């Protein structure tokens, strides 16, 4: 069991690192820290929305809990949603309006980008989502890295992409 947790944790760290501009040394440090936590008996656990909100607030994010499964995060003039499914997985959500983009351009985004996915919602507005499998448990640090990657890497890149491909 411990081995599968370590392998899963390393895979998660590698995935998150690929979406950021961090150095290899930083990745190695994070993998070592994660492995030492597992080896030292620190167990991963499912985070509640209250724990997630508290972790984000402790890092300076402006967060408002909406309910047991949803919180709003305000950052860089944008509102992002942190959603939690019943099994404990987390999802980040960003919706834009006032932009007209084709499904072909959305498909191009999905083909060229990793980690997140884009689509047109029922009103034709572009949406970006990002998932974190957390049903076996995560650390608050993993959640913070997930939110930080979405807020500071994925969303700004998506916003630039939307502006470049706006068909208005």
C-alpha positions as CSV (number, residue, x, y, z in Angstrom):
1,X,0.0,0.0,0.0
2,X,2.8,2.4,1.0
3,X,4.5,1.8,-2.4
4,X,1.4,2.6,-4.4
5,X,0.9,5.8,-2.4
6,X,4.5,6.8,-3.1
7,X,4.2,6.0,-6.9
8,X,0.8,7.9,-7.1
9,X,2.3,10.9,-5.2
10,X,5.3,11.0,-7.4
11,X,3.1,10.8,-10.5
12,X,1.0,13.7,-9.2
13,X,4.1,15.8,-8.4
14,X,5.5,15.1,-11.9
15,X,2.2,16.1,-13.5
16,X,1.9,19.3,-11.5
17,X,5.5,20.2,-12.1
18,X,5.1,19.9,-15.9
19,X,2.5,22.6,-15.8
20,X,4.8,25.0,-14.0
21,X,8.1,26.7,-14.7
22,X,9.8,25.1,-11.6
23,X,13.3,23.7,-11.8
24,X,14.2,20.0,-11.7
25,X,15.8,20.6,-8.3
26,X,12.5,21.9,-7.0
27,X,10.8,18.8,-8.3
28,X,13.4,16.5,-6.6
29,X,12.9,18.4,-3.4
30,X,9.2,18.0,-3.5
31,X,9.4,14.3,-4.3
32,X,11.8,13.7,-1.4
33,X,9.6,15.7,0.9
34,X,6.5,13.7,-0.2
35,X,8.4,10.3,0.2
36,X,9.7,11.3,3.7
37,X,6.2,12.2,4.8
38,X,4.9,8.8,3.7
39,X,7.9,7.0,5.2
40,X,7.5,9.0,8.5
41,X,3.9,7.9,8.9
42,X,2.3,11.1,7.7
43,X,-0.8,9.9,6.1
44,X,-2.7,11.4,3.2
45,X,-6.3,12.1,3.9
46,X,-9.3,13.5,2.2
47,X,-9.5,17.2,2.7
48,X,-12.8,18.7,3.5
49,X,-13.8,22.0,1.9
50,X,-13.3,23.8,5.2
51,X,-9.7,22.4,5.4
52,X,-9.1,23.4,1.8
53,X,-10.4,26.9,2.4
54,X,-8.3,27.3,5.5
55,X,-5.1,26.1,3.6
56,X,-5.8,28.6,0.8
57,X,-6.4,31.5,3.2
58,X,-3.2,30.7,5.1
59,X,-1.4,31.2,1.8
60,X,-3.0,34.6,1.2
61,X,-5.8,33.6,-1.2
62,X,-9.1,35.5,-0.8
63,X,-11.5,32.6,-0.5
64,X,-15.2,32.5,0.3
65,X,-16.8,29.2,1.1
66,X,-20.2,29.0,-0.7
67,X,-21.2,25.5,0.6
68,X,-19.7,22.2,1.6
69,X,-18.8,21.5,-2.1
70,X,-17.9,25.0,-3.5
71,X,-15.7,27.9,-2.7
72,X,-14.9,31.1,-4.6
73,X,-11.3,32.3,-5.0
74,X,-10.6,35.9,-6.0
75,X,-7.2,36.4,-7.6
76,X,-5.8,38.8,-10.2
77,X,-9.3,40.3,-10.8
78,X,-10.8,36.9,-11.6
79,X,-13.2,34.7,-9.8
80,X,-12.3,31.0,-9.8
81,X,-14.4,28.2,-8.3
82,X,-13.0,25.4,-6.3
83,X,-15.4,22.5,-6.4
84,X,-15.3,19.2,-4.5
85,X,-17.1,16.0,-5.6
86,X,-18.6,13.6,-3.1
87,X,-15.6,11.2,-3.5
88,X,-13.2,13.9,-2.4
89,X,-11.7,14.9,-5.8
90,X,-11.3,18.7,-6.4
91,X,-11.9,20.7,-9.6
92,X,-11.0,24.3,-10.5
93,X,-13.4,26.2,-12.8
94,X,-13.0,29.4,-14.7
95,X,-15.6,30.8,-17.0
96,X,-15.2,33.8,-19.3
97,X,-17.9,35.9,-21.0
98,X,-17.9,38.5,-23.7
99,X,-15.7,36.4,-25.9
100,X,-16.8,34.6,-29.0
101,X,-14.6,31.6,-29.9
102,X,-15.2,28.6,-32.2
103,X,-15.3,25.1,-31.0
104,X,-12.4,24.4,-33.4
105,X,-10.3,26.9,-31.5
106,X,-11.4,25.2,-28.2
107,X,-10.4,21.9,-29.7
108,X,-7.0,23.3,-30.6
109,X,-6.5,24.4,-27.0
110,X,-7.4,21.0,-25.8
111,X,-5.1,19.3,-28.3
112,X,-2.1,21.5,-27.5
113,X,-2.4,22.1,-23.7
114,X,-2.0,19.6,-20.8
115,X,-3.7,19.3,-17.5
116,X,-6.7,21.5,-18.1
117,X,-9.6,21.2,-20.5
118,X,-11.7,23.8,-22.2
119,X,-15.2,23.7,-23.6
120,X,-18.1,26.0,-24.6
121,X,-20.9,26.0,-21.9
122,X,-24.6,25.9,-22.7
123,X,-24.5,29.7,-23.3
124,X,-21.6,29.4,-25.7
125,X,-19.2,30.9,-23.2
126,X,-15.7,29.5,-22.9
127,X,-14.9,27.5,-19.7
128,X,-11.6,26.1,-18.4
129,X,-11.5,23.2,-15.9
130,X,-8.7,21.4,-14.0
131,X,-9.1,18.2,-12.0
132,X,-7.2,16.9,-9.0
133,X,-7.8,13.3,-8.1
134,X,-7.9,13.3,-4.3
135,X,-10.2,10.5,-3.4
136,X,-7.2,8.5,-1.8
137,X,-6.1,11.7,0.1
138,X,-3.8,14.6,-0.5
139,X,-1.8,17.0,1.6
140,X,-2.7,20.7,1.9
141,X,0.5,21.5,0.0
142,X,-0.7,19.4,-3.0
143,X,-4.0,21.3,-3.0
144,X,-2.1,24.6,-2.9
145,X,0.1,23.6,-5.8
146,X,-3.0,22.6,-7.7
147,X,-4.8,25.9,-7.2
148,X,-1.6,27.9,-7.8
149,X,-1.0,26.1,-11.1
150,X,-4.5,26.8,-12.3
151,X,-4.6,30.4,-11.1
152,X,-1.2,31.5,-12.2
153,X,-0.4,29.3,-15.2
154,X,-3.5,27.8,-16.8
155,X,-6.0,30.7,-16.5
156,X,-3.7,33.5,-17.7
157,X,-2.6,31.3,-20.6
158,X,-6.2,30.5,-21.4
159,X,-7.3,34.2,-21.2
160,X,-4.5,35.2,-23.6
161,X,-5.6,32.4,-25.9
162,X,-9.2,33.6,-25.8
163,X,-8.2,37.1,-26.6
164,X,-6.0,36.0,-29.6
165,X,-8.9,33.9,-31.0
166,X,-11.8,36.2,-30.2
167,X,-14.1,36.3,-33.3
168,X,-16.0,39.5,-32.4
